[in-house]
Amino acid sequence: MEKKKMELDIINPNCAGIDIGSKSHYVAVGQALEDVKEFGVYADELTDICLHLKSYGITSVAMESTGNYWQNLYVELERHGMEVILCNGKFTKHAKGKKTDVKDCRWIQKLHALGLLTSSFLPDQTTEELRTFCRQRTNMLDLAAQASHKMQKYLKLLNFRLDVVVNDICGLTGLAIIADICKGNLDPKKLAELRHGNCKKSEEEIAKALKGNNRSDFLFGLKQEYESYLFYQKQIESCDKQINTFLKHQINTDPQKKN
């Protein structure tokens, strides 16, 4: 029985496929080996990719959203007036054969030419900028939380059971006591005097919890983590100010608000 050959129509005749890499990008403007060219990742080389594509009359480009390596090339392609289809890698996987950069870019070009690729959602620049600020703030929150956990670890190693007598070691009472410990005050009674009025435990009970072994290595570690915690708090505050300024600027420049 004779095998049937399936033919598909070319939907995007003037298209290219790009395999994104960390150190180089492979660009295919067709399916022949001579249609594939390797480029670097520096700014001038990204411009060369655009000029190379224009010389072949390419108007639409497909590439995978590999890590963060695609972002600069994406901006450069759009700046040169090209349509860019940014695809999820699971839609461009090659079913057979050994995976190579040359094969990948030709496969992406073929899928795009046949109209089989759809672009991932990309937010506008304003949303991207706000997302960057918010993600940075989240990173600082995570690091502050890690520093807090490490402070608690060193307090336990020192046998300062501050976690038993206060609800949160990073609350008013907890931070005041930790700050004084880091300054060299290891007297339980004097430390207990830093108790905030809202704290439910008495000074006597807090003093009992702060009789430790006073090991210098653990005190050093506690001081390091305390200083890190304060630094991340300042970074979070800086992020808050940046986000607030950004949002105010967007509201003031929004034409719909002016109307």
Beta strands, then each sheet from edge to edge (+ up, - down):
strand 1: 15-19
strand 2: 25-28
strand 3: 36-39
strand 4: 60-64
strand 5: 83-87
sheet 1: 3+ 2- 1+ 4+ 5+
end
